[in-house]
Amino acid sequence: MRIKDKVALITGSASGVRPQLMGFGGVTAWLFSEEGAKVVIADINAKDGETTARQIRDSGGEALFNKLDVTNESDWIKSIKSTITSFGKIDILVNNAGTTARENVENTTIEMWDSQMEIHAKGTFLGTKSVIPELRRSGGGSIVNVSSIAGIIGSHSSTAYHAGKGAIRAFTKSAAVQYASEGIRVNSVHPGYVDTPMTHNVFSDHNQAKQRTSTIPMGRFGTAKEIAYAILYLASDESSYVTGTELIVDGGTTAH
Ligand SMILES: NC(=O)c1ccc[n+]([C@@H]2O[C@H](COP(=O)([O-])OP(=O)(O)OC[C@H]3O[C@@H](n4cnc5c(N)ncnc54)[C@H](O)[C@@H]3O)[C@@H](O)[C@H]2O)c1
């Protein structure tokens, strides 16, 4: 019960349907519920989002689904209002929604660039901006932004993804400094390679998986649960003196 009676809104958490392959948001929603929190599953995918929330409720947890496009400010206003109406407050926001665009600089179109900056940079900004008044009302809170090792290092592709994830990293520190005195902590998590619905088509390919794992000192992909535990630590009061940090969870990939 590490976050007992806290209320958490998690974006991109529709991928929590049992027994399917889950993403970070889905696994985090289950873990948060097991640790005593009330969870809001916020996603553009209504079908899986509703199912995830229902399955958590059927297992004895408290969960509801909100249809939320993180790039849309009025969706944020509605979602926060619905969270307050149902659960009375909000303590934790996890900005996790994301997509990919795997192209080098010359093959990155303006549309790809804009959509990556929209979902990662603008989505995280809007979520943070929208939730701060409610965290203030709760007497403080924790915002956890899911960036990536791609927000720290480069690669041969995914140009706009790197830029969007890098924006999350710097934005996190900016917000952390601005709201530290109000007890609102803002941190980023930087996962390495994990098999999720977003990466499955690439990481389930034997040759691609072999090539990737050869760059990981631990010699294997991470699991969504290993990422969720890092998010849980930053969301909980166990990290009460931690703000503006970047928690890398990558099996040592960026250590060399
Ligand atoms: N899987 C990895 O190896 C890896 C590594 C580092 C970082 N990440 C990041 O982790 C986060 C979660 O990804 P995942 O791998 O669990 O994949 P995922 O596909 O399971 O999760 C992404 C979720 O975001 C939702 N989403 C997409 N656009 C949205 C929007 N505009 N508004 C609201 N929701 C939206 C999707 O419906 C989906 O449920 C992403 O930000 C991703 O970039 C993933």
The ligand as an ORCA input file, in Angstrom:
! r2SCAN-3c Opt
* xyz 0 1
  N       8.411      0.436    -25.191
  C       9.582      1.015    -25.130
  O      10.618      0.393    -25.425
  C       9.672      2.454    -24.671
  C      10.940      2.931    -24.311
  C      11.047      4.233    -23.843
  C       9.934      5.033    -23.737
  N       8.711      4.554    -24.107
  C       7.571      5.461    -23.937
  O       6.679      4.896    -22.999
  C       5.363      5.416    -23.203
  C       4.380      4.260    -23.238
  O       4.634      3.472    -24.381
  P       4.446      1.893    -24.447
  O       5.700      1.341    -25.003
  O       3.930      1.396    -23.156
  O       3.381      1.754    -25.622
  P       1.771      1.677    -25.664
  O       1.434      1.708    -27.113
  O       1.277      0.541    -24.875
  O       1.301      3.002    -24.956
  C       0.986      4.191    -25.598
  C      -0.448      4.563    -25.252
  O      -0.638      5.926    -25.608
  C      -1.939      6.058    -26.161
  N      -2.000      7.278    -26.973
  C      -1.466      7.494    -28.202
  N      -1.724      8.757    -28.605
  C      -2.445      9.351    -27.595
  C      -3.000     10.648    -27.412
  N      -2.872     11.619    -28.347
  N      -3.673     10.908    -26.260
  C      -3.801      9.942    -25.312
  N      -3.299      8.696    -25.433
  C      -2.626      8.412    -26.566
  C      -2.146      4.773    -26.946
  O      -3.524      4.540    -27.223
  C      -1.513      3.753    -25.994
  O      -2.475      3.239    -25.077
  C       5.435      6.217    -24.501
  O       5.552      7.590    -24.178
  C       6.706      5.712    -25.146
  O       7.272      6.662    -26.002
  C       8.553      3.287    -24.560
*
